[in-house]
Amino acid sequence: MTAQNSATPRGAIAVDAPPTRTTADADASMAGPTADGLTAAGSPPRGRGTLLAALGVVAFSLTFPSTAWGLESFGPWSLVAVRSTLAALIAGAFLLAMRVPLPEQRHWAGLAVVAGGVVVGFPLLTTLALQTSTTSHAAVVVGLLPLTTATFAAIRTGRRPSRTFWIAAVSGAAVVIGFTLQQSGGALSTGDLYLFGALLVCAAGYTEGGRLARVMPGWHVIGWALILCLPLMAIGSAVALSFEPVHLTVHGVVGLVWVAAGSTFFGLYVWYRGMAAIGIPKASQLQLAQPLMTLVWSVSLLGERLTPAAPIAAVAVLVCIAVTQRAKS
């Protein structure tokens, strides 16, 4: 999450006005680069786009451990409000320094979807979930995000990935659901419900952000989405901090800084730029690697002990990545 919700895939930042394109043109080209090897709004070629999207996944994989650290110092509502406020201030500084003009009026509705899903909804719901769920459990559940995003993208753009793509994606989702039920004793917990809600709102935000990143630089998408939330998040920070106690620790401060600057701004910047280059369905499947990376962080940074099912499930969904990345989309 996101310049889009904190993470438009990386690449050269284009500050000139993007070429004029209709929304229909953008939607039609969402699955890959144009004939000259570039996508709209100066997106990089497919190879670099894959690298940027993968870099976004690495940034996202640190979100849950950083959130767990942040909860050592802040309450859940304070952490989400303050992280979004800080990310918006960073984005605003970049937008102001680069003299980026306001988006066209027709793009504000899409930016509102990005803001609601990636800037507010996903961080809040996952933070609430992490009060009762371990980061390793949450990471595997969020492995469903690629399938959810691909589904939203298919509905939003009218494009249909191949049957092989869907078989692999659904297989990865089945592994995640089986893992969740096995870990929860056959029934979903409150934390799982928060996580599944987070999947829905984040997938909507990713899809709309990926579409907008085809007509404007991705970091503009997340940047303006963050700015759109700034008044609400600033007020929310003041209110939440007055009700939730703050106990500053090194871990807490580092966690807050990372989720604000690393996950929310940088991660979304490179992620959206990558999606614009390689298409939403294939970019979304790269996130199947995110649970495995988060498992590594949860052990090395948080000292969590993994159940045998966690790495097995994570490796299984990794197999699906190879299939989906080779499948025609």
C-alpha positions in Angstrom: 0.0 0.0 0.0 -0.8 3.2 -1.5 1.5 8.1 -6.1 -0.6 5.3 -5.0 -1.1 4.4 -1.5 2.3 4.3 -0.6 3.7 2.4 -3.4 3.9 2.9 -7.0 6.6 0.8 -8.6 9.8 2.5 -9.0 11.4 4.0 -12.0 12.3 7.3 -13.5 9.8 9.9 -12.1 8.0 11.7 -14.9 7.0 15.1 -13.8 5.8 16.4 -17.1 2.1 16.2 -18.0 1.4 12.6 -19.2 0.1 12.1 -22.7 -3.6 12.6 -23.1 -5.4 9.3 -23.0 -9.0 8.3 -22.5 -10.1 6.0 -19.7 -11.0 3.4 -22.3 -7.5 3.6 -23.8 -6.1 3.1 -20.3 -8.3 0.1 -19.5 -7.6 -1.5 -22.9 -3.8 -1.4 -22.3 -3.8 -2.4 -18.7 -2.5 -5.9 -19.3 0.9 -5.0 -20.7 3.2 -2.5 -22.4 2.5 -0.7 -25.6 4.2 -1.5 -29.0 7.2 0.6 -28.2 7.9 -1.3 -25.0 6.5 1.4 -22.7 3.2 1.8 -21.1 1.2 4.9 -20.5 2.5 7.6 -18.2 6.1 6.6 -18.9 5.9 3.2 -17.3 9.1 1.0 -17.6 9.5 -2.0 -19.9 8.1 -5.3 -18.7 11.5 -6.6 -17.2 12.0 -3.5 -15.1 8.3 -3.4 -14.3 8.5 -6.9 -12.8 11.6 -5.9 -10.8 9.8 -2.8 -9.5 6.6 -4.7 -8.5 8.8 -7.3 -6.8 10.6 -4.5 -4.9 7.2 -3.3 -3.7 6.4 -6.9 -2.5 9.6 -6.9 -0.4 8.6 -3.5 1.1 5.1 -4.9 1.9 6.5 -8.1 3.4 8.0 -5.9 6.2 4.6 -4.2 6.9 3.3 -6.8 9.4 6.5 -7.1 11.5 6.8 -3.3 11.5 3.2 -3.0 12.6 3.8 -5.4 15.4 6.7 -3.3 16.5 4.6 -0.1 16.2 1.9 -1.6 18.5 4.5 -1.8 21.2 4.3 2.0 21.4 0.9 3.0 20.0 -2.6 1.8 20.0 -4.1 0.5 16.8 -6.1 3.6 15.9 -3.2 5.9 16.7 -0.7 3.8 14.7 -2.9 3.8 11.6 -3.8 7.5 11.8 -0.2 8.7 12.5 1.4 6.5 9.8 -1.0 7.8 7.2 -0.5 11.4 8.3 3.3 11.0 8.1 3.1 9.3 4.7 0.8 12.1 3.4 3.3 14.7 4.6 6.1 12.9 2.8 4.0 12.6 -0.4 2.9 16.3 -0.1 6.5 17.4 0.1 7.4 15.5 -3.0 4.4 16.8 -4.9 5.1 20.3 -3.9 8.8 20.1 -4.7 8.1 18.7 -8.1 5.3 21.2 -8.7 2.9 18.4 -9.7 -0.4 19.9 -10.9 -3.7 18.7 -9.5 -5.2 15.6 -11.1 -8.0 16.0 -13.5 -11.5 16.0 -12.0 -12.4 12.7 -13.5 -9.6 10.9 -11.6 -10.6 12.0 -8.1 -13.2 9.2 -7.7 -10.6 6.6 -8.5 -8.2 8.3 -6.1 -10.8 8.1 -3.4 -11.1 4.3 -3.9 -7.3 4.1 -3.6 -7.3 6.2 -0.4 -10.2 4.2 1.2 -8.7 0.8 0.3 -4.9 1.2 0.6 -4.3 4.2 2.8 -7.1 3.7 5.4 -8.9 0.3 5.1 -6.1 -2.2 4.7 -3.8 -0.6 7.4 -6.6 -0.3 9.9 -8.1 -3.8 9.4 -4.7 -5.6 9.5 -3.6 -3.6 12.5 -6.7 -4.6 14.4 -6.1 -8.2 13.3 -2.6 -8.2 14.5 -3.8 -7.5 18.1 -4.9 -11.2 18.2 -3.2 -12.9 15.2 0.5 -13.5 14.8 2.3 -11.9 11.9 3.1 -15.3 10.4 -0.6 -16.3 10.4 -1.7 -12.9 9.0 1.0 -13.1 6.3 -0.3 -16.4 4.9 -3.9 -15.3 5.0 -3.0 -12.2 3.0 -1.6 -14.6 0.4 -5.2 -14.4 -0.9 -4.6 -10.8 -2.1 -3.3 -11.8 -5.5 -6.4 -13.7 -6.4 -8.7 -11.1 -5.0 -6.9 -8.3 -6.9 -7.0 -10.3 -10.2 -10.7 -10.8 -9.7 -11.3 -7.1 -9.1 -9.2 -6.3 -12.1 -11.1 -8.7 -14.4 -14.4 -7.1 -13.3 -13.1 -3.5 -13.5 -11.4 -3.8 -16.9 -13.4 -6.6 -18.6 -10.2 -8.5 -19.4 -10.1 -12.2 -18.8 -6.9 -14.0 -17.9 -6.4 -17.5 -19.3 -7.8 -20.7 -17.7 -4.3 -21.8 -16.6 -3.8 -18.5 -14.9 -7.1 -18.9 -12.9 -6.4 -22.5 -12.0 -3.0 -21.6 -10.5 -4.4 -18.5 -8.8 -7.3 -20.5 -7.3 -5.0 -23.3 -6.2 -2.9 -20.7 -4.3 -6.0 -19.4 -2.7 -7.2 -22.9 -1.7 -3.9 -23.5 0.0 -4.3 -20.2 2.0 -7.8 -21.0 3.0 -6.9 -24.5 4.1 -4.0 -23.1 6.2 -6.3 -20.6 7.8 -8.9 -23.1 8.8 -6.2 -25.5 10.1 -4.6 -22.8 12.2 -8.0 -21.6 13.5 -9.2 -25.0 14.5 -11.7 -25.2 11.7 -13.4 -21.9 12.4 -12.5 -18.3 11.4 -11.4 -16.0 14.3 -12.2 -12.3 14.7 -8.7 -11.6 13.4 -9.3 -13.7 10.3 -12.5 -11.7 9.6 -10.5 -8.5 9.8 -7.9 -9.9 7.4 -10.5 -11.0 4.9 -12.1 -7.6 5.0 -8.7 -6.1 4.4 -8.2 -8.2 1.3 -11.4 -6.9 -0.3 -10.7 -3.2 0.3 -7.0 -3.5 -0.6 -7.8 -5.4 -3.8 -10.2 -2.6 -4.9 -7.5 0.0 -4.1 -4.8 -1.9 -6.0 -7.0 -2.3 -9.0 -8.1 1.3 -9.2 -4.5 2.5 -8.5 -3.2 0.2 -11.2 -5.7 1.7 -13.7 -4.8 5.2 -12.7 -1.1 4.5 -13.0 -1.7 3.9 -16.7 -2.7 7.5 -17.2 -0.5 9.3 -14.6 2.8 8.5 -12.9 2.2 6.0 -10.2 3.8 8.0 -7.5 1.3 10.8 -8.3 -1.5 8.3 -7.7 -0.4 7.3 -4.2 0.7 10.8 -3.4 -2.7 12.4 -4.2 -4.5 9.5 -2.5 -2.5 10.2 0.7 -3.2 13.9 0.4 -6.9 13.2 0.0 -6.8 11.4 3.4 -4.6 14.0 5.2 -7.4 16.1 6.8 -9.2 13.0 8.2 -6.0 11.3 9.3 -4.6 14.5 11.0 -7.8 14.8 13.0 -7.8 11.1 13.7 -4.3 11.2 15.0 -5.1 14.0 17.4 -8.2 12.2 18.7 -6.6 8.7 18.9 -3.5 9.9 20.6 -5.7 11.6 23.3 -7.4 8.3 24.1 -4.7 5.7 23.5 -1.6 5.7 25.7 1.8 6.1 24.0 4.9 4.3 25.3 7.7 5.1 23.0 10.3 2.4 22.4 13.0 2.0 19.7 11.0 -0.8 18.1 7.8 1.3 18.2 9.4 4.3 16.5 11.2 2.2 13.9 8.0 0.3 13.2 6.0 3.6 12.7 8.6 5.1 10.5 8.8 2.0 8.2 5.0 1.6 7.8 4.7 5.3 7.0 7.7 5.9 4.7 8.6 2.3 3.6 5.3 0.5 3.2 2.9 3.3 2.6 4.9 5.6 0.3 7.9 3.9 -1.2 6.3 0.4 -1.4 3.2 1.7 -3.1 5.2 3.9 -5.4 7.2 1.0 -6.9 4.3 -1.3 -6.8 2.0 0.8 -8.8 4.7 1.6 -11.3 5.3 -2.1 -11.8 1.6 -2.9 -12.2 1.4 -0.3 -14.9 4.2 -2.0 -16.8 3.2 -5.7 -16.5 -0.5 -5.6 -15.9 -2.6 -6.0 -12.7 -3.1 -9.8 -12.9 0.5 -10.8 -13.2 1.7 -8.1 -10.8 -0.8 -9.3 -8.2 0.5 -12.9 -8.4 4.0 -11.7 -7.4 2.5 -11.1 -4.0 2.2 -14.8 -3.5 5.8 -14.5 -2.5 5.0 -12.0 0.2 3.9 -14.5 2.9 7.1 -16.5 2.7 9.2 -13.3 3.1 7.1 -12.2 6.0 7.6 -15.5 7.7 11.3 -14.9 7.5 10.9 -11.5 9.0 8.6 -12.7 11.7 11.2 -15.2 12.9 14.3 -13.0 12.5 12.8 -9.8 13.8 10.0 -10.9 16.2 11.3 -14.2 17.3 8.0 -16.0 16.4 8.0 -19.8 16.2 6.5 -21.1 13.1 4.1 -24.1 12.9 5.1 -26.7 10.3 2.1 -25.7 8.2 3.2 -22.1 7.7 6.3 -22.6 5.6 4.7 -25.5 3.7 1.7 -23.3 2.8 4.0 -20.4 1.8 6.1 -22.6 -0.4 3.0 -24.1 -2.0 1.8 -20.7 -3.1 5.2 -19.9 -4.4 4.8 -22.7 -6.9 1.6 -21.0 -8.1 3.7 -17.9 -8.9 5.7 -19.6 -11.5 2.6 -20.9 -13.2 0.7 -17.6 -13.2 3.7 -15.7 -14.4 4.0 -18.0 -17.4 0.3 -18.1 -18.1 -1.1 -15.9 -20.8 -3.0 -12.9 -19.2 
